[in-house]
Amino acid sequence: MTNPSSTAPASGSEPLPEPGGPGTVVLDVGGDIGALVVVAPPELTGEELEIRAQDEDWAGRHVAVLPRRLPGVTVPAAVFSSLTAGEYHIRRRGRPEEAAELIVRVIGGRVTEERWPA
């Protein structure tokens, strides 16, 4: 018997998980694909962070800093999924300057966690 509140995918192979709370994400990492979590100070909650691969132009790929619920604590963070392994530059979206505010190396098959600079 299936859970009536679950949603079956089009393929019918397995039910999808129940909807999560605000800030919930599912990451698919493996091979040369990783993900990045940028833990931010509370004052950045609601702002958007933009990311680019090293030596690429800013193309507008961005995510919001949102409250992420962890066991016993809520942490403001931006989550970038499905990143090819390599070096990335991150800045607050809309900044006119070219310089990155944070530079990180994403490793394939892993979730990399970095803290926003103070």
Phi, psi and omega in degrees: 000136180267157177286121184296341180268355176279156178245127180276138176290166181304325181287340180074010186286323179202151179288150175281155179293158176300151176302140179266180178281179178303137178088001180285137178223155173241129182248136177246102182239151178163157182060233180265013179256126178233189178220164181226130173247122177254110178280127187241160174289155183306328182292348176269356179304128181094341177282161179251137176253137181252145183231149172214151173288151178309139177068015173248161177283157172293119184248003176093005177290121186211160173219159180272150170278119183233157173293127179247122181277123175242165179304114175081000182203151173245131186234130174287130182204153172252137182239117176256119181257165173052058177255131174292139181308138179153188182267138181230148176250138182230141176213164172291132184298141177091358178289132181287334183288153182279334189292142174282149176266343180211135176238128183225158174250121177267134180253131179300142178078006183224162171257117179269135178242130178227155176258139176296138182295144181286000000 
